[in-house]
């Protein structure tokens, strides 16, 4: 596991724990809750950036079939 993936995983877990802790208290601290959610979303965003789009593959396959039909 490289450093970037480890950092993303840590951000997701820590952000989720902070958000869960802030919401579980009797008097919710809004700033801690927002900080936890922001950290969670930051980790999810960084993780999702590296996942390729499923539509990119479909366009490639359409291009290949169009070229094969012309030949």
Number of C-alpha atoms within 10 A of each C-alpha: 5 6 8 11 14 12 14 20 17 15 21 23 16 16 24 19 16 19 23 15 15 20 15 11 9 7 8 12 14 12 11 17 20 15 15 24 20 17 22 23 17 16 22 15 13 17 16 12 9 9 8 9 10 8 8 9 11 11 11 11 11 11 11 11 11 11 10 9 7 6 5
